[in-house]
Amino acid sequence: MSDHDILEMESDMEDLGDIELGMIEEEVVYPEEFLPTYHSIKEGGNVIKAQEVGFNDKPDSLFFNDGVRRIDFVLAYEDEDKKEYEKRHVFQRRKRRREYFEASLMKMGMELEATQSVLDEKLMFLKVHMPWDVLCTYAEVLHIKLPIQPNDMPARPSPLRFFSCITKHFYPDEKLISKESEFFTAPFEKDRQDLFCIKDKDLFFTPSMRSRMAYYILSRAPYDIRGNIKKFGITKLLDSGVYKAAYPIHDSQEPECPNERYLLYEEWAHPKSFYKIQPLDLIRNYYGEKIGIYFAWLGFYTRMLTWAAVVGIGCFIYGYYTRDTSTWSKEVCDPDIGGKIVMCPQCDTCQYWTLNSTCNTSKNLCIFDNFGTLVFAVFMSVWVTLFLEFWKRYQAELEYEWDTVEFLEQEEPPRPEYEKEFVIILFCLFIYLFIYLFIYLFIYLFIYFTDFEYVTPQMATSVTASLISFVVIMILNILYERVAIWITDFGDLFISDTITELPRTKTDYENSLTLKMFLFQFVNYYSSCFYIAFAKGKAVGHPGKPVYLLGKYRNEECDPGGCLIELTTQLAIIMGGKAIWNNIQEVLIPWLKNLIYRHCVHVTSEKVIPRWEQDYQLQPSSKLGLFYEYLEMAIQFGFVTLFVASFPLAPALALLNNIIEIRVDAWKITTQFRRDVPEKAQHIGAWQPILQGITILAVVTNAMIIAFTSDMIPRLVYYWSFSVYPYGNNTENTMKGYINSSLSVFSTNDFPPVDDEYIHTPPNLTTCRYRDYRFPPGHQRQYEYNMFYWHVIAAKMAFIIVVEHIVYFTKFILAYIIPDVPYAVKEQIKREKYLTQVILHETNLKLVSKRLKTKTQILKSRKM
């Protein structure tokens, strides 16, 4: 059997596998409107090869060797002829596909130039250039908006203009980054080039536009045709190893040749510029609208966090300085009150303890559990509404400025990997809940059988569980990522076509993946917090008759200081640990990889390295783009809003993290990663409704935390009702006696017989106390809930209902009175549409007049 026959057999087997996976495209891949320059190459026909040239020793050049044609995209591959002989069949198939793909690109109008690596003779770089005619064609296909006339509408005066002497220091240096001229724009039309402000054809289309159009063709060009079967797209060639990398080329970062990348590094990514406002227009021009809108949202979110952080710190300071004046905390610490109250054991192996042993815990609890917390929770409910409404307005301004107002679905053609999906999310969520409960139960039992002298078992369990829970969260993140991607990509293998709808475009695909991944992470990050806030210590029975899980394991009680301090501990550990881990994972690891690679290269070679090969040495961008950046911020947003009633410092921690995050992300994409393919985006996508859902849920969770997790409602009920007649002996409202009122009495004789090895009852101890509202021993309804309990429950439910209705009504009013689109932006959009119609009408008139004039001249010439 010849080598050719072996190659054909292997190719047939691969085609069969592709058919089974549903990856083969029929002959009609795209309508002509999507690929107007497409021309098919006949099967078995000769293919044109790219011209191969040597490196011209210009390390910062962004052009072909002729110095004229700009490099719009770079493909890297290993020369198959220099590979191992034993694997020649695989490499020859790759070579055949690569050559056919490159011939298809040239057939579609692109110009190619190949150059060998200066460091590795096996590595080749294919440079791609888009000629003017091809750029015009695909600018029309992608509906790219370009300037037609300078904007003649007066600019709105800035409200900060009176403080310009101060605010100017927070803006990028105007000498380096000047303000862009504003133009009215219209979708480009190849046949009407006269309408557009084309001063220089080489600069008319920005590099990001050129790269976007180049990638559009690369992702749709065919690389193999066998009968009616057609395979296409650079993505599949990268996955199969035909190409090693595909990326737009970065500008140089050297100060000798200042460019957009250098300016971004100096005025945005460098740590010295941490206090400066982001140059969003320049970010958008260099990286595209999708990355630009992310940094715009992150910057806006960070600025809004400033107000929340200030109020949160104020509440924390208020609690800190009033903790020593709290009446109920003083009673806990008083030797004559708390020191004489003996508390019942809180577990089957615990001992009796005095109430004043929790003196420090009660003081710390006063910092977070006070009236200021209630005010802050209501403030955050209003703040989050203002944040979303003002972001919509700001987003509308960016949509107009960045020409994405009319970014419709037809501007985003179907993605090459157009596949089916199905959902098994609930099954995976139940698996995580089972794993979490098992781990928590294991830690709980371990602490009970371990001797801790200075901390209670509940406190030790809380801190240890928070740390281990954080580790488990980080590990499960890896699993959840793979499961969510697998569900979105390959669901069509397990479900019929009639059940689900396919993610047609890339945006649809990302939105589908976003929802799945966020649901996973929601359970992953927040389940422990929900458990502590609303389940822990809520169904524990009473001494002598505790509630057991599965009839064997006693339900866990809160720390003697209450569950609120445990929830605060959990939030602080997860938020802080998550920020540290993300920076290690996203920054330190890529930096170390690049450092090691550069060190190895410089040790073995001192050659001049071209720009495209320098970019190849950088880390590849994530296939999911900004997904993980948005996910990180959405999870943080949940911590800041869902449980803020228990941790007023959460906005301050988030603010500090985001100030660092903006510069770290900027430094990372500017210096450590290859340049992303520019993409169009109108808004933040599926993250917008996710954030809105979090804000709605946050009202409920914070109201329930204040009602059921903190002791604020019981204290208020005691102050206004139980402390005075007819329930109390005081003549005026007071908090004195609250501690005694909130503790029920239990007779030690009512404990079931236990092994003295575990619990030792002190002599002459006849009763102990526990946190609850129950009738005392000897009462005809002993250990049942008393009237105080139902008063408190009624007050808690009333509080939740009233607060929810007030806050939701306030949110509705604010959302109604704040328009999503500013009036000035609406007027500019109307003006632009009118101007475009006028220009198009005048152009059509000129064309008609020109044709009539030509016909008239022809008729006159015939008569003569």
RAMO-V95134 format. One record per run of one state. SS is the DSSP state (hx for helix, st for strand, lp for the rest). FROM is the first residue (numbers start at 1). LEN is the number of residues. Records with the same first field share a line. If there is no record, write none. Layout:
SS=FROM-LEN ; FROM-LEN
This chain:
lp=1-2 ; 21-4 ; 26-25 ; 54-9 ; 64-6 ; 71-2 ; 79-1 ; 83-2 ; 108-2 ; 117-6 ; 131-1 ; 142-3 ; 151-10 ; 171-12 ; 188-2 ; 196-5 ; 205-2 ; 219-3 ; 227-2 ; 233-1 ; 240-5 ; 249-6 ; 258-2 ; 270-1 ; 274-6 ; 288-1 ; 326-1 ; 334-4 ; 341-1 ; 344-9 ; 369-2 ; 402-7 ; 412-13 ; 449-8 ; 494-12 ; 535-6 ; 543-2 ; 547-1 ; 550-3 ; 555-8 ; 605-6 ; 617-2 ; 620-7 ; 643-1 ; 647-3 ; 674-1 ; 676-11 ; 710-2 ; 723-1 ; 725-5 ; 731-7 ; 751-16 ; 772-2 ; 775-10 ; 786-1 ; 818-5 ; 864-1
hx=3-18 ; 80-3 ; 85-23 ; 132-10 ; 161-10 ; 190-6 ; 201-4 ; 207-12 ; 234-6 ; 255-3 ; 260-10 ; 271-3 ; 280-8 ; 289-37 ; 327-7 ; 338-3 ; 355-14 ; 371-31 ; 409-3 ; 425-24 ; 457-37 ; 506-29 ; 563-42 ; 611-6 ; 627-16 ; 644-3 ; 650-23 ; 687-23 ; 712-11 ; 738-5 ; 748-3 ; 787-31 ; 823-41
st=25-1 ; 51-3 ; 63-1 ; 70-1 ; 73-6 ; 110-7 ; 123-8 ; 145-6 ; 183-5 ; 222-5 ; 229-4 ; 245-4 ; 342-2 ; 353-2 ; 541-2 ; 545-2 ; 548-2 ; 553-2 ; 619-1 ; 673-1 ; 675-1 ; 724-1 ; 730-1 ; 743-5 ; 767-5 ; 774-1 ; 785-1
